[in-house]
């Protein structure tokens, strides 16, 4: 198991934006990767859903397949919530698809 930091930026077609940072754990079972993660960030509503507070927490579980060249395809389920920091806390559930690739594939060795 490898523990690493991450940063991310998510957006919607309603101009909502969420920037976050946190930790993730890569668990390798042969070529299968299981990656739970937890992060905290700032949410800007745009024209989207009111999540009740600008500080939002995200927990996620990702399941993927890692190829020999270290590229990975995966799907993930995540939940974003303000952990009751305000009276309004609708939360949101998200299903995502990812394509991960090593940075050195782009910038060279």
C-alpha positions in Angstrom: 0.0 0.0 0.0 1.3 3.4 -1.0 0.0 6.6 0.7 0.3 9.8 -1.4 -1.0 13.3 -1.4 -3.2 14.5 -4.2 -4.7 17.7 -5.6 -7.7 18.0 -7.9 -10.0 20.4 -9.6 -13.6 19.4 -10.6 -16.2 21.3 -12.5 -19.7 21.0 -13.8 -21.6 22.2 -16.8 -23.5 24.5 -14.4 -20.2 26.3 -13.8 -19.7 24.9 -10.3 -16.1 24.3 -9.3 -14.4 22.4 -6.5 -10.7 22.5 -5.8 -9.4 20.0 -3.2 -6.4 18.3 -1.8 -6.0 15.2 0.4 -4.5 11.8 0.7 -5.0 8.6 -1.3 -4.0 5.0 -0.7 -3.0 2.8 -3.7 -3.6 -0.9 -3.0 -2.3 -3.1 -5.7 -3.8 -6.6 -6.2 -1.8 -7.7 -9.3 -3.0 -5.3 -12.1 -6.1 -4.4 -10.1 -5.9 -1.2 -8.2 -8.1 -0.2 -5.3 -7.7 3.5 -4.3 -9.6 5.0 -1.3 -9.1 8.7 -0.8 -10.2 11.6 1.4 -9.8 15.3 0.7 -11.1 18.7 1.7 -11.5 21.8 -0.5 -13.4 24.8 -1.5 -16.7 24.8 -3.5 -18.0 27.5 -5.8 -21.6 27.1 -6.7 -21.7 28.9 -10.0 -25.2 28.2 -11.3 -25.2 24.7 -9.8 -26.4 23.1 -6.6 -26.2 24.8 -3.2 -24.1 22.5 -1.0 -24.6 24.8 2.0 -21.0 25.8 2.8 -17.8 26.7 0.8 -15.7 24.0 2.6 -16.6 20.5 1.4 -15.1 17.1 2.2 -14.8 14.3 -0.4 -14.4 10.6 0.3 -13.9 8.3 -2.7 -13.4 4.7 -3.6 -11.8 4.0 -7.0 -11.4 0.6 -8.7 -9.1 0.3 -11.7 -6.9 -1.8 -13.9 -3.1 -0.9 -14.3 -1.4 -1.7 -17.6 2.2 -2.7 -17.9 3.1 0.8 -19.1 1.6 2.1 -15.7 -1.4 3.7 -17.4 -4.6 3.0 -15.5 -8.4 3.0 -16.3 -10.8 3.1 -13.4 -14.2 4.0 -12.1 -15.0 5.7 -8.8 -17.8 6.5 -6.4 -17.4 9.6 -4.3 -19.5 11.6 -1.8 -19.0 15.3 -1.2 -20.5 16.9 2.0 -19.8 19.8 4.3 -20.0 17.5 7.3 -22.8 19.6 8.9 -20.7 22.8 9.0 -24.0 24.5 8.1 -27.7 23.8 8.5 -27.9 23.0 4.8 -25.9 19.8 4.0 -27.5 18.0 1.0 -24.2 16.4 -0.1 -23.8 15.0 -3.6 -22.8 11.5 -4.9 -20.7 11.2 -8.0 -19.7 8.3 -10.3 -16.6 9.1 -12.3 -14.4 7.4 -15.0 -10.6 8.1 -15.0 -7.7 7.6 -17.3 -4.4 7.9 -15.4 -1.1 8.1 -17.1 2.5 8.6 -15.8 3.7 12.2 -16.3 6.9 11.0 -17.9 4.9 9.6 -20.8 4.3 13.3 -21.8 7.5 15.0 -20.7 9.9 12.1 -21.5 12.3 10.3 -19.2 
